[in-house]
Structures are given as structure tokens and as C-alpha cells.
Amino acid sequence: MPEAPSGRGDVERLVAELEEAEAYEQRLRQVISDVRDELAAGNAGAALSMLNAALNDIDCATDVVTRHRD
């Protein structure tokens, strides 16, 4: 069970993390949209390349997609 924030600093940190996660989600949604466009245009190779780049970004962004402890 996660602990409740203990002070204003914790709340501000959590808000910042939430904003970062929301921005990350938006970037992933844009990649999905772009990949669909490439597939619709018949560019499977370009779509695959974009997906590979997205997977690399996900691997590099573990602090966004997994819980981070100080």
C-alpha cells in the first residue's frame, strides 16, 4: 500500500511526476497515430521503424513507467 504524501513538497513532486507521465502518454499516443497513418499509406517499413524507436524510448524511460523511490 503506497504511503500518503507527508507534506507540500511531496505533493508538488507527485504533481510534477503526474504531469510528466501525462506528457509521456501523449507522446506515445502520437506515435500510435503516426504509425497508423504510415500503415494506411502502405509504409509498413516506416511504421516498424517508428515502433522500434518507440520501444527504445520506453526502455530508456523507466523512471516514467515504473515506480521511483528516492
C-alpha positions, 0 to 999 in steps of 0.5 A: 500500500503506497504511503500518503504524501507527508507534506507540500513538497511531496505533493508538488513532486507527485504533481510534477511526476503526474504531469510528466507521465501525462506528457509521456502518454501523449507522446506515445499516443502520437506515435500510435497515430503516426504509425497508423497513418504510415500503415494506411499509406502502405509504409509498413517499413516506416511504421516498424521503424517508428515502433522500434524507436518507440520501444527504445524510448520506453526502455530508456524511460523507466523512471516514467513507467515504473515506480521511483523511490528516492 
